[in-house]
Each structure stands twice: as C-alpha cells, then as structure tokens.
C-alpha cells in the first residue's frame, strides 16, 4: 500500500483547488447572494436549486437532501472515489506532488482503480490519435474527409485510429506500466486465447469523456468490409463507463449549454462534430443507447431548468426516428425546459445536411420549430382513420393518456385543446374533461412522476417545522421559534464570521442551545478549539469542526450552517451582539424558571440554607438578565 497521504499535502490540495471550479464541471452555478453560489443538486432530483456552494469557505451543502462537505467530499461522492483517489486526482489537477507517510512518492501501481483506468484511457487516446497519421489509417482519413472533416477537425475532437493487429494497444499500455488486469477492467482489452488482445481493431476511434473532461470510454466505427463486428462498437460497461450516464461531446458543450440555456441532442458522433463545426456548440449525443433519465439529469443540472431553457432533439424522419421521438416525449415532463424536435429535409442527419447544404442549413435545422409534444401527438393520431367516429375515438383514447401525464394543469389544458384540433373533435371541453379525468385516475393510483411545482428546499425556506436530523434526540427544529432561529444565526456567525462573536461565543455552553442538533454543533466547535481559532484561518477551522462531528448527521448540519445566508441585512458587530445577547438572555431566563420551579415543587419542605442559596441565585440571574437587556453585548 502507498500509505497515508501527508496531512500538509491534503491541506494544500484542499486550499489549491477552488470548490466552485470543481463543482462547475458538473453543474451550472449562479449567484445566490452573500458570496454563495447555487445550482441544481447532483445528488437528488429537484426542480428548484437548493444546492449551495461557498467558495470562501470551500464548502457545499444541499438544503434538500442534506449532502455537504468540502471539495474532497464532493468529488468522492459524485465520482464514487476513495479519499486517497480523490486527493490524488485533485493534486494532479493542481500540480501538487503528494508525499506518503509510509514511503514512496505516489507510485503509479499503488493508485486507486478509477484513477488508473482513467489514465489508461488517456494513454490510449494519445496512442489512437498518433495512429491516425499512419499509412494504415488512410482508410480512416478518407472516411472523415468524405464527411467533411479535415485534420484540424479530427484533432479538435480527438478522433484516432486503432490498428488492425491483435494487440498493438495492449502492448503499448503494458509498456506504460499498466497490468493485464487493469487493461481488461478498462474495457480497452479483452481476453484472448493467449492473453489480452485489443478490443478495438481497424476502426476510427472517438474518445468519450464525462462532464469533468476525463476520458472514460471510446466509440469505434467500422471501416472495412471484412470487419464482422457491428457498425459502431462502444466500450463495455465498466466501473468508470456507464453508457446511460455519458453524453458524447458534453465536455466540449457544457459551458455553452449553460450559457445559452439550450442543448441540441443528436444521434451520432459525426453529427456532434458537424453541429459544432457549424457553430452549434451545444450539441451532444448518447453513446449507443436511448436518451433516458440519467441523461436528463446531466442536462438539467447544466440548464438550471429556467423558463427559457430549450432542449432540441434531432431525429431522422423514418420509423426509428419517430419511435425515438416518442420515447423522448415520455420523459419530457422530467424537464422544466421546453422540448422541441427538428427533422431535416429529406430525413438527413446533421452530418449529411452539412455536406449537402452547408453550415447555414445545420444552424437553421436546430432553430426550434415543432414542440416535441405536438410531434408526438401527431404521430399517434396519424395511425388512426380520423374520417370515422371509431377512428377518432381510438385516437383520443391513446393520445389523451399521453396528455394526462403533463403535470402542470394549465399546460395540460392547452395541449388538450390542441389535441381536439388534431383529431377534429369540435367539442374541446369534452377532450379537456377526458384528459383531466385520466390525470385524476392516475393520481389516485399514485402513478405520479416528478412534481413541477416548487420543491421543498429545507424548512428554512418554508419557515415551517423541520424534523431534527436523524440520530439526534430531542424536539424538532421549529424555525418559527425565535429561540431556534437565534441559535441558528449565532452558530452561523461562529462558523462563517468567527471574528464577530469571539471571544464571547467560546464562553457559551452547549446547554445554552435548546435544540439538540444545535447543541451538538456547539460541542463540535468547542472540540475544534473554539470560534476564536477560526479568526486566523476560517477554512482550516471549518475542517477541524467537521472533523469533530460524531456522525454524518451532525457533519451535514455543520456544512449547512457554514454556507447558509444570514437573515440580517448588515452582518456586523451589532448584529452579532444581538444574537449573542438573545441566546444568553433566554438561557438565563430558563435557569431562573428552573430554580423557581424547583422551589415551588419543594414547597415548605425546602431546607432554609437551600432556600437562601436558591433565592440568591435567582436574584443574581435576574440582575444579569436586566443588565443584558439594558446594556446589550457590553454586559456579556
């Protein structure tokens, strides 16, 4: 084993790689105020952004699913890496050489599996691109030229060539230090009679990257008639390549998709190339599978589901294309974006269209023309004889069930009216009622998809009662409670702006926080050395507080409080003093009530000396409370 990574190096990695830069590789972030950024959470489905990133603190937190942590935690969760693998990947990005406590400087054979497989793909991509210049690859260069792609286009998309021989790549990667086990696990090689052989031979190669830009697979196009394999051969399912979770071209298109709030979904690698070269830099494609749920999640995080977002599907006009369009429409309600379909004249795909009519024709193709729902309904209706009552009734039966799946009632009604026109039913209200009845039946069966209404982004947004985090006993957090709201603000100050509440805060006991979850956070701050420790280095201080958390529940609450915006308009010493005073006054009042209640229960049975001591304590507490109310923070 490589041993434990040096703590100073871990801290250097954490400080060197900005969390917003890392998160932005997976989703679009927008200003959330207070120096924070927000976006759609990559860890759960939601319609409104509840995922917040605090660049200054190096933390993220989702107010919907409660996931949170620092840059390392984010990458570990989203890419399913170990701690060491994550630190190694971020260190490579930052140019930091890691030291290990038990010997060795990052020896390659000791690195995590995912990193090794990604490195193997990176090396393979370089090998393939170099082979494209070889005499043997002339057939591949002619294929590209015949589709309008020159050498510069091939280089831009990293297109390469795999030699015809059995083990050219396998031998090359062995020479780079990769084991046979790693080559098989990566999908670049496969078992042969005498050991591993190349999976891809004599084909054009397109590298497939994930949203972070790391190559995780390849798409290979047949070139020779004696190749008995399929026209396109993709990397098999591996630990780093899941075809339902990758989109070809997403690494090149993601920034423009976020910027333009538009994505163009095409059907093949050459179609993506044609679109990008024609100026449609938001084009992406699936990799040997239908467009599905996981693809939608990727696009939704980039589009932020704002009202002006558009997703445009380009399908062939043949039966297969129509089937693909109908399948896409079934998932339409999982978008908040408007969805459209674009079909080229003569059923040409974007690559053929560019060859035949030029870049302008490709750009015109993807300008939204037909809403996807309209296309889908027309395809359904076209299967029936609308000249007969029976045909119109059958068309309505099938199409109405599709319209009933639309979640927004106003949109559902509008589409139902249009459906009546498609079928030729003059009584529009009859169709509207039919659709509404089907929708009601579906709801009664519990057959509901994602709601398009506002999502629950934590109790803080709704202002209602929130259950205490699992694993912490005690009453629920009621964020309408002045006490709980003030305690929450004070903890946020102690985590985000410790200089405003130090050194007074460190004299507060955990018992001054009435909500058990908040008391647990207060204890974490104490174990991390107190808020005063955060005055010099806030980020390192937060790392220590998180490290003191007894479990993930408390840890998630710490990250939540560390990124949540404040309620006050001006977050200054005056505001901080108010929170300190209110928490202390309530604690003093509770103690007075406890002592007086104890005396009342004892009645005449109380010993004289105990009575005198209790009465003296009450008097002192009352004087302290009065001083706090009159002098404020000066009395602390």
LINRA-V474147 format. One record per helix or strand of 3 or more residues. SS is the DSSP state (@ for helix, = for strand). FROM is the first residue (numbers start at 1). LEN is the number of residues. Records with the same first field share a line. If there is no record, write none. Layout:
# LINRA-V474147
SS=FROM-LEN  FROM-LEN
This chain:
# LINRA-V474147
@=7-10  19-5  71-9  83-12  108-3  113-19  135-12  151-6  168-8  180-7  243-3  250-11  269-9  293-11  319-12  332-3  345-3  350-8  359-7  372-10  389-15  409-15  428-17  459-4  482-15  498-4  504-4  510-3  516-12  531-5  538-11  552-12  573-33  608-28
==30-4  36-4  51-4  59-4  68-3  160-3  189-4  195-4  203-7  215-8  232-3  262-5  283-3  310-5  338-5
